[in-house]
Amino acid sequence: MPGNNDEGFVGQLRAEQASNGYDALIFTIQQILNRVQTATLVKVLTCTNKGELAPVGRVDVQPLVNQLDGALNAVPHATIFDVPYFRLQGGTDAVILDPKPGDIGIAVFASRDISAVKSSKQQSNPGSGRTHDMADALYIGGVLNGKPEQFVRFSADGIEVLSPKKIRLAAPQVVIDASASMTINTPSFDLNRA
């Protein structure tokens, strides 16, 4: 762990790690591995899409776990820009649920530079020699977020769709199969209206 050592100096290297070749090599390997990015928690700052019917967009995110210097001072990461985000989609079928500013989610980091694929949306060579870098982030949905106000819930009691504003079903044909019963609860609904 970085911090003050016995001699009063600050830094990543502890005195015992410099005492022999093996410990010095282990320290060097650990320092190299510390530069490899795998995944972290991030907060969404901006999103290019706001729920409209559009291709998957991009987000700008702020990593939430700070770096520490040798004296254990916090060093926040910079914003990661233009990060593709995950959408549950197969072909032209999708669940459109775009990230919103303030959402907390997971950023994973590709093993190679993905900039050429981001630009072309085609199989491509890496855009550079960089590896495991925050610049090659992908945003995967929300974690650690608050209570939703509208939702689709799957539970042992069935499926529930709730919205405080409106639910719209649009199709050339809508079929409702309710073999046992169907209940409509609304104070303004009248089946006898023409």
Accessible surface in RSA format (square Angstrom, percent):
REM  Atomic radii and reference values for relative SASA: ProtOr
REM  Chains: A
REM  Algorithm: Lee & Richards
REM  Probe-radius: 1.40
REM  Slices: 20
REM RES _ NUM      All-atoms   Total-Side   Main-Chain    Non-polar    All polar
REM                ABS   REL    ABS   REL    ABS   REL    ABS   REL    ABS   REL
RES MET A   1   153.30  79.4 113.38  75.0  39.92  95.0  93.12  79.2  60.17  79.7
RES PRO A   2    26.31  19.2  22.22  20.3   4.10  14.9  22.53  18.6   3.78  23.5
RES GLY A   3    12.96  16.0   0.00   N/A  12.96  16.0   7.97  21.9   4.99  11.2
RES ASN A   4   121.59  83.8  87.36  84.4  34.23  82.4  22.10  53.2  99.49  96.2
RES ASN A   5    37.29  25.7  20.65  20.0  16.65  40.1  14.44  34.8  22.85  22.1
RES ASP A   6   138.33  96.9 100.59 100.1  37.75  89.3  29.56  69.6 108.77 108.5
RES GLU A   7   103.28  59.3  72.21  54.6  31.08  74.0  50.86  98.4  52.43  42.8
RES GLY A   8    59.02  72.8   0.00   N/A  59.02  72.8  33.07  90.8  25.95  58.1
RES PHE A   9   139.84  70.0 136.39  84.5   3.45   9.0 139.84  84.8   0.00   0.0
RES VAL A  10    85.29  56.1  60.72  55.0  24.57  59.2  61.06  53.1  24.24  65.7
RES GLY A  11    24.40  30.1   0.00   N/A  24.40  30.1  21.00  57.6   3.40   7.6
RES GLN A  12    62.52  35.0  50.96  37.2  11.56  27.5  24.13  51.4  38.38  29.1
RES LEU A  13    71.34  39.7  62.61  44.8   8.73  21.9  62.65  44.0   8.69  23.4
RES ARG A  14    95.40  40.1  95.23  48.5   0.17   0.4  38.37  52.4  57.03  34.6
RES ALA A  15    43.77  40.2  26.23  40.5  17.54  39.9  35.78  50.4   7.98  21.1
RES GLU A  16    92.86  53.3  87.26  66.0   5.59  13.3  59.69 115.5  33.16  27.1
RES GLN A  17    17.73   9.9  17.73  13.0   0.00   0.0   6.45  13.7  11.28   8.6
RES ALA A  18    64.50  59.3  34.58  53.4  29.92  68.1  37.89  53.4  26.61  70.5
RES SER A  19    84.48  71.4  44.24  59.0  40.24  92.7  45.52  96.9  38.96  54.6
RES ASN A  20    71.07  49.0  59.34  57.3  11.73  28.2  42.94 103.3  28.13  27.2
RES GLY A  21    58.16  71.7   0.00   N/A  58.16  71.7  40.81 112.0  17.34  38.8
RES TYR A  22   153.49  71.7 142.69  81.2  10.80  28.1 109.40  82.2  44.09  54.3
RES ASP A  23    41.69  29.2  40.81  40.6   0.88   2.1   3.94   9.3  37.75  37.6
RES ALA A  24    40.67  37.4  39.00  60.2   1.67   3.8  40.07  56.4   0.60   1.6
RES LEU A  25   103.47  57.6  99.37  71.1   4.10  10.3 102.86  72.2   0.61   1.6
RES ILE A  26    58.32  33.2  58.32  43.4   0.00   0.0  58.32  42.0   0.00   0.0
RES PHE A  27    37.35  18.7  37.35  23.1   0.00   0.0  37.35  22.6   0.00   0.0
RES THR A  28    67.65  48.1  65.86  66.8   1.79   4.3  45.40  61.0  22.25  33.6
RES ILE A  29    75.93  43.2  75.31  56.1   0.62   1.5  75.93  54.7   0.00   0.0
RES GLN A  30    85.21  47.6  83.91  61.3   1.30   3.1  28.08  59.8  57.13  43.3
RES GLN A  31    61.33  34.3  57.61  42.1   3.72   8.9  21.69  46.2  39.64  30.1
RES ILE A  32   106.39  60.5 105.72  78.8   0.67   1.6 106.20  76.5   0.18   0.5
RES LEU A  33   109.65  61.1 101.57  72.7   8.08  20.3 101.76  71.5   7.89  21.2
RES ASN A  34   100.90  69.6  75.34  72.8  25.56  61.5  27.55  66.3  73.35  70.9
RES ARG A  35   195.91  82.3 176.51  90.0  19.40  46.2  58.55  80.0 137.36  83.2
RES VAL A  36    59.56  39.2  43.96  39.8  15.60  37.6  44.72  38.9  14.84  40.3
RES GLN A  37    44.37  24.8  43.78  32.0   0.60   1.4   4.82  10.3  39.55  30.0
RES THR A  38    95.11  67.6  83.77  84.9  11.34  27.0  62.67  84.2  32.44  49.0
RES ALA A  39    54.48  50.1  31.58  48.7  22.89  52.1  31.74  44.7  22.74  60.2
RES THR A  40    27.65  19.7  16.66  16.9  11.00  26.2  20.08  27.0   7.58  11.5
RES LEU A  41    56.78  31.6  55.81  39.9   0.97   2.4  55.81  39.2   0.97   2.6
RES VAL A  42     0.00   0.0   0.00   0.0   0.00   0.0   0.00   0.0   0.00   0.0
RES LYS A  43    78.81  38.4  78.81  48.4   0.00   0.0  21.67  19.5  57.13  60.9
RES VAL A  44     1.16   0.8   0.00   0.0   1.16   2.8   0.00   0.0   1.16   3.1
RES LEU A  45    64.52  35.9  51.23  36.7  13.28  33.4  53.59  37.6  10.93  29.4
RES THR A  46    71.64  51.0  70.66  71.6   0.97   2.3  64.37  86.5   7.27  11.0
RES CYS A  47    12.56   9.5   2.03   2.3  10.52  24.7   3.46   8.8   9.09   9.8
RES THR A  48    89.46  63.6  60.17  61.0  29.29  69.8  67.73  91.0  21.74  32.9
RES ASN A  49    12.32   8.5  10.75  10.4   1.57   3.8   0.00   0.0  12.32  11.9
RES LYS A  50   173.54  84.7 140.11  86.0  33.43  79.6 115.11 103.6  58.43  62.2
RES GLY A  51    45.96  56.7   0.00   N/A  45.96  56.7  23.30  64.0  22.65  50.7
RES GLU A  52    81.70  46.9  70.67  53.5  11.03  26.3  59.60 115.3  22.09  18.0
RES LEU A  53   164.94  91.9 133.85  95.8  31.10  78.2 134.15  94.2  30.79  82.9
RES ALA A  54    29.03  26.7  16.97  26.2  12.07  27.5  25.39  35.8   3.64   9.6
RES PRO A  55   102.40  74.6  89.32  81.4  13.08  47.5  99.42  82.1   2.98  18.5
RES VAL A  56    57.60  37.9  39.28  35.6  18.33  44.2  39.28  34.1  18.33  49.7
RES GLY A  57     8.17  10.1   0.00   N/A   8.17  10.1   7.39  20.3   0.78   1.7
RES ARG A  58    55.68  23.4  55.06  28.1   0.62   1.5  17.06  23.3  38.63  23.4
RES VAL A  59     1.37   0.9   0.00   0.0   1.37   3.3   1.37   1.2   0.00   0.0
RES ASP A  60    32.11  22.5  32.02  31.9   0.10   0.2   1.93   4.5  30.18  30.1
RES VAL A  61     0.00   0.0   0.00   0.0   0.00   0.0   0.00   0.0   0.00   0.0
RES GLN A  62    38.76  21.7  38.76  28.3   0.00   0.0  19.67  41.9  19.09  14.5
RES PRO A  63     3.63   2.6   0.43   0.4   3.20  11.6   0.43   0.4   3.20  19.9
RES LEU A  64    70.69  39.4  45.40  32.5  25.30  63.6  47.48  33.3  23.22  62.5
RES VAL A  65    92.53  60.9  86.39  78.2   6.15  14.8  89.48  77.7   3.06   8.3
RES ASN A  66    67.84  46.8  49.92  48.2  17.93  43.2   6.23  15.0  61.61  59.5
RES GLN A  67    81.59  45.6  73.97  54.1   7.62  18.1  27.71  59.0  53.88  40.9
RES LEU A  68    81.25  45.3  60.08  43.0  21.18  53.2  60.40  42.4  20.86  56.1
RES ASP A  69    53.51  37.5  46.61  46.4   6.90  16.3  31.52  74.2  21.99  21.9
RES GLY A  70    15.77  19.4   0.00   N/A  15.77  19.4   6.27  17.2   9.50  21.3
RES ALA A  71    44.09  40.5  23.93  36.9  20.16  45.9  25.33  35.7  18.76  49.7
RES LEU A  72    82.10  45.7  62.71  44.9  19.40  48.8  62.71  44.0  19.40  52.2
RES ASN A  73    82.90  57.2  79.02  76.4   3.88   9.3  21.59  52.0  61.30  59.3
RES ALA A  74    62.39  57.4  36.84  56.9  25.54  58.1  36.84  51.9  25.54  67.7
RES VAL A  75    63.65  41.9  62.68  56.7   0.97   2.3  63.65  55.3   0.00   0.0
RES PRO A  76    89.79  65.4  75.07  68.4  14.72  53.5  75.07  62.0  14.72  91.5
RES HIS A  77    33.67  18.4  26.46  18.4   7.21  18.5  10.33  10.6  23.35  27.2
RES ALA A  78    83.14  76.4  62.67  96.7  20.47  46.6  73.17 103.0   9.97  26.4
RES THR A  79    37.75  26.8  23.59  23.9  14.16  33.7   4.64   6.2  33.11  50.0
RES ILE A  80    13.55   7.7  10.31   7.7   3.24   7.8  13.55   9.8   0.00   0.0
RES PHE A  81   137.54  68.8 124.41  77.1  13.13  34.2 124.41  75.4  13.13  37.6
RES ASP A  82    66.79  46.8  63.20  62.9   3.59   8.5  28.10  66.1  38.69  38.6
RES VAL A  83     1.90   1.3   1.70   1.5   0.20   0.5   1.90   1.7   0.00   0.0
RES PRO A  84    25.19  18.4  24.57  22.4   0.63   2.3  24.71  20.4   0.49   3.0
RES TYR A  85    11.18   5.2   1.51   0.9   9.67  25.2   3.71   2.8   7.48   9.2
RES PHE A  86   114.15  57.1  93.46  57.9  20.69  53.8 101.12  61.3  13.03  37.3
RES ARG A  87    27.54  11.6   9.88   5.0  17.66  42.1   7.61  10.4  19.93  12.1
RES LEU A  88   116.16  64.7 112.21  80.3   3.95   9.9 112.36  78.9   3.80  10.2
RES GLN A  89    86.88  48.6  50.67  37.0  36.21  86.2  17.78  37.8  69.10  52.4
RES GLY A  90    48.19  59.4   0.00   N/A  48.19  59.4  38.42 105.4   9.77  21.9
RES GLY A  91    68.20  84.1   0.00   N/A  68.20  84.1  43.73 120.0  24.47  54.8
RES THR A  92   141.53 100.7 107.84 109.3  33.69  80.3  83.99 112.8  57.54  87.0
RES ASP A  93   107.62  75.4 101.92 101.4   5.70  13.5  34.91  82.2  72.71  72.5
RES ALA A  94    48.55  44.6   8.90  13.7  39.64  90.2  13.13  18.5  35.41  93.8
RES VAL A  95    86.25  56.8  80.29  72.7   5.95  14.3  84.09  73.1   2.16   5.9
RES ILE A  96    62.90  35.8  35.16  26.2  27.74  66.9  35.16  25.3  27.74  75.3
RES LEU A  97   139.71  77.8 120.18  86.0  19.52  49.1 122.29  85.9  17.41  46.9
RES ASP A  98     8.37   5.9   3.00   3.0   5.37  12.7   2.79   6.6   5.58   5.6
RES PRO A  99    14.59  10.6   7.47   6.8   7.12  25.9  12.41  10.2   2.18  13.5
RES LYS A 100   126.19  61.6 126.14  77.4   0.06   0.1  97.67  87.9  28.53  30.4
RES PRO A 101    92.83  67.7  71.12  64.8  21.72  78.9  71.43  59.0  21.41 133.0
RES GLY A 102    43.67  53.9   0.00   N/A  43.67  53.9  26.73  73.3  16.94  37.9
RES ASP A 103    41.32  28.9  40.35  40.2   0.97   2.3   1.57   3.7  39.75  39.6
RES ILE A 104    38.25  21.8  38.25  28.5   0.00   0.0  38.25  27.5   0.00   0.0
RES GLY A 105     0.00   0.0   0.00   N/A   0.00   0.0   0.00   0.0   0.00   0.0
RES ILE A 106    58.80  33.5  58.80  43.8   0.00   0.0  58.80  42.3   0.00   0.0
RES ALA A 107     0.00   0.0   0.00   0.0   0.00   0.0   0.00   0.0   0.00   0.0
RES VAL A 108    50.69  33.4  50.69  45.9   0.00   0.0  50.69  44.0   0.00   0.0
RES PHE A 109    15.40   7.7   0.42   0.3  14.98  39.0   1.00   0.6  14.40  41.2
RES ALA A 110    21.85  20.1  11.49  17.7  10.36  23.6  21.68  30.5   0.17   0.5
RES SER A 111    58.75  49.6  52.61  70.2   6.14  14.1  24.78  52.8  33.97  47.6
RES ARG A 112   125.01  52.5 124.02  63.2   0.99   2.4  38.23  52.2  86.78  52.6
RES ASP A 113     8.30   5.8   2.67   2.7   5.63  13.3   0.00   0.0   8.30   8.3
RES ILE A 114    32.29  18.4  31.33  23.3   0.96   2.3  32.29  23.3   0.00   0.0
RES SER A 115    45.00  38.0  42.94  57.3   2.07   4.8  33.78  71.9  11.22  15.7
RES ALA A 116    32.73  30.1  23.24  35.9   9.49  21.6  31.42  44.2   1.31   3.5
RES VAL A 117    66.26  43.6  65.33  59.1   0.93   2.2  65.33  56.8   0.93   2.5
RES LYS A 118    35.48  17.3  26.03  16.0   9.45  22.5  19.12  17.2  16.35  17.4
RES SER A 119   101.38  85.7  61.90  82.6  39.48  90.9  39.98  85.1  61.40  86.0
RES SER A 120    54.35  45.9  31.21  41.7  23.14  53.3  41.09  87.5  13.25  18.6
RES LYS A 121   148.43  72.4 123.69  75.9  24.74  58.9  90.81  81.7  57.63  61.4
RES GLN A 122   120.72  67.5 113.92  83.3   6.80  16.2  39.43  83.9  81.29  61.7
RES GLN A 123   186.75 104.4 149.06 108.9  37.68  89.7  59.82 127.3 126.93  96.3
RES SER A 124    44.88  37.9  13.70  18.3  31.17  71.8  17.66  37.6  27.21  38.1
RES ASN A 125   124.95  86.2 116.39 112.5   8.56  20.6  22.84  55.0 102.11  98.7
RES PRO A 126    72.68  53.0  53.07  48.4  19.61  71.3  55.68  46.0  17.00 105.6
RES GLY A 127    45.00  55.5   0.00   N/A  45.00  55.5  12.74  35.0  32.26  72.2
RES SER A 128    54.28  45.9  34.05  45.4  20.23  46.6  48.82 104.0   5.45   7.6
RES GLY A 129    74.78  92.2   0.00   N/A  74.78  92.2  44.42 121.9  30.36  68.0
RES ARG A 130    84.28  35.4  71.89  36.6  12.38  29.5  37.57  51.3  46.71  28.3
RES THR A 131    64.83  46.1  48.58  49.3  16.25  38.7  21.59  29.0  43.24  65.4
RES HIS A 132    56.33  30.8  55.62  38.7   0.71   1.8  33.75  34.8  22.57  26.3
RES ASP A 133    53.73  37.6  51.27  51.0   2.46   5.8   2.83   6.7  50.90  50.8
RES MET A 134    31.38  16.2  29.55  19.6   1.83   4.4  20.01  17.0  11.37  15.1
RES ALA A 135    47.67  43.8  30.52  47.1  17.15  39.0  37.54  52.9  10.14  26.8
RES ASP A 136     0.44   0.3   0.42   0.4   0.02   0.0   0.02   0.0   0.42   0.4
RES ALA A 137     0.84   0.8   0.00   0.0   0.84   1.9   0.00   0.0   0.84   2.2
RES LEU A 138    61.38  34.2  61.38  43.9   0.00   0.0  61.38  43.1   0.00   0.0
RES TYR A 139     3.82   1.8   3.42   1.9   0.40   1.0   2.35   1.8   1.47   1.8
RES ILE A 140    70.86  40.3  70.31  52.4   0.55   1.3  70.31  50.6   0.55   1.5
RES GLY A 141    33.83  41.7   0.00   N/A  33.83  41.7  32.68  89.7   1.15   2.6
RES GLY A 142    49.49  61.0   0.00   N/A  49.49  61.0   9.92  27.2  39.57  88.6
RES VAL A 143    51.37  33.8  43.83  39.7   7.54  18.2  51.37  44.6   0.00   0.0
RES LEU A 144   132.19  73.6  93.14  66.6  39.05  98.2 104.46  73.4  27.74  74.6
RES ASN A 145    71.29  49.2  38.14  36.9  33.15  79.8  29.44  70.9  41.85  40.4
RES GLY A 146    70.05  86.4   0.00   N/A  70.05  86.4  42.38 116.3  27.67  62.0
RES LYS A 147   195.76  95.5 160.92  98.7  34.84  82.9 109.29  98.4  86.47  92.1
RES PRO A 148    82.53  60.1  66.09  60.2  16.44  59.7  76.41  63.1   6.12  38.0
RES GLU A 149   141.87  81.5 126.16  95.4  15.71  37.4  50.11  96.9  91.76  74.9
RES GLN A 150   108.93  60.9  95.82  70.0  13.11  31.2  27.50  58.5  81.43  61.8
RES PHE A 151    55.14  27.6  40.76  25.2  14.38  37.4  52.75  32.0   2.39   6.8
RES VAL A 152    88.38  58.2  62.77  56.8  25.61  61.7  62.77  54.5  25.61  69.5
RES ARG A 153   118.96  49.9 115.00  58.6   3.96   9.4  40.01  54.7  78.94  47.8
RES PHE A 154   149.21  74.6 121.05  75.0  28.16  73.3 121.56  73.7  27.65  79.1
RES SER A 155    60.75  51.3  33.58  44.8  27.17  62.6  37.37  79.6  23.38  32.8
RES ALA A 156   115.78 106.5  65.63 101.3  50.15 114.1  78.52 110.6  37.27  98.7
RES ASP A 157   147.27 103.2 107.90 107.4  39.37  93.1  36.58  86.1 110.69 110.4
RES GLY A 158    35.44  43.7   0.00   N/A  35.44  43.7  33.81  92.8   1.63   3.7
RES ILE A 159   119.46  68.0  83.10  61.9  36.36  87.6  83.63  60.2  35.83  97.2
RES GLU A 160    68.86  39.5  64.92  49.1   3.94   9.4  35.49  68.6  33.38  27.2
RES VAL A 161    83.04  54.6  60.55  54.8  22.49  54.2  60.55  52.6  22.49  61.0
RES LEU A 162    72.78  40.5  68.03  48.7   4.76  12.0  70.70  49.7   2.09   5.6
RES SER A 163    32.20  27.2   8.80  11.7  23.40  53.9   7.21  15.4  24.99  35.0
RES PRO A 164    88.04  64.2  45.67  41.6  42.37 154.0  57.74  47.7  30.30 188.3
RES LYS A 165   187.71  91.6 150.32  92.2  37.40  89.0 100.24  90.2  87.47  93.2
RES LYS A 166   154.90  75.6 129.30  79.3  25.59  60.9  87.09  78.4  67.81  72.2
RES ILE A 167    98.57  56.1  66.87  49.8  31.70  76.4  69.97  50.4  28.60  77.6
RES ARG A 168   179.56  75.4 148.05  75.5  31.50  75.0  48.98  66.9 130.58  79.1
RES LEU A 169   133.81  74.5 104.76  74.9  29.05  73.0 106.85  75.0  26.96  72.6
RES ALA A 170    67.87  62.4  29.63  45.7  38.24  87.0  35.17  49.5  32.70  86.6
RES ALA A 171    61.54  56.6  28.98  44.7  32.56  74.1  37.30  52.5  24.25  64.2
RES PRO A 172   152.11 110.9 106.37  97.0  45.74 166.3 119.76  98.9  32.36 201.1
RES GLN A 173   139.97  78.3 118.83  86.8  21.14  50.3  37.84  80.6 102.13  77.5
RES VAL A 174    81.01  53.3  48.42  43.8  32.60  78.5  51.38  44.6  29.63  80.4
RES VAL A 175   100.10  65.9  68.90  62.4  31.20  75.2  71.82  62.4  28.28  76.7
RES ILE A 176   118.57  67.5  87.80  65.4  30.78  74.2  90.75  65.3  27.82  75.5
RES ASP A 177   133.19  93.3  97.12  96.7  36.08  85.3  36.85  86.7  96.34  96.1
RES ALA A 178    47.08  43.3  15.06  23.2  32.02  72.8  22.41  31.6  24.67  65.4
RES SER A 179   127.52 107.8  81.09 108.2  46.43 106.9  60.19 128.2  67.33  94.3
RES ALA A 180   102.94  94.6  62.79  96.9  40.15  91.3  71.75 101.0  31.19  82.6
RES SER A 181    88.59  74.9  63.82  85.2  24.77  57.1  44.15  94.0  44.44  62.3
RES MET A 182   116.92  60.5  79.77  52.8  37.15  88.4  73.91  62.8  43.00  57.0
RES THR A 183   103.40  73.5  72.35  73.3  31.06  74.0  48.90  65.7  54.51  82.4
RES ILE A 184    89.21  50.8  58.69  43.7  30.51  73.5  61.74  44.5  27.46  74.5
RES ASN A 185   136.58  94.2 101.40  98.0  35.17  84.7  37.81  91.0  98.77  95.5
RES THR A 186    58.46  41.6  34.94  35.4  23.52  56.0  23.99  32.2  34.47  52.1
RES PRO A 187   148.36 108.1 103.58  94.4  44.78 162.8 117.01  96.6  31.35 194.8
RES SER A 188    84.64  71.5  68.28  91.1  16.36  37.7  50.99 108.6  33.65  47.1
RES PHE A 189    95.69  47.9  70.75  43.8  24.93  64.9  72.43  43.9  23.25  66.6
RES ASP A 190    67.63  47.4  58.57  58.3   9.07  21.4  20.81  49.0  46.82  46.7
RES LEU A 191   148.70  82.8 117.88  84.3  30.82  77.5 120.75  84.8  27.96  75.2
RES ASN A 192   141.06  97.3 109.33 105.7  31.73  76.4  31.90  76.8 109.16 105.5
RES ARG A 193   162.08  68.1 135.50  69.1  26.59  63.3  62.86  85.9  99.23  60.1
RES ALA A 194   151.38 139.2  71.44 110.3  79.93 181.8 108.49 152.8  42.88 113.6
END  Absolute sums over single chains surface
CHAIN  1 A    14682.5      11066.6       3615.9       8839.9       5842.5
END  Absolute sums over all chains
TOTAL         14682.5      11066.6       3615.9       8839.9       5842.5
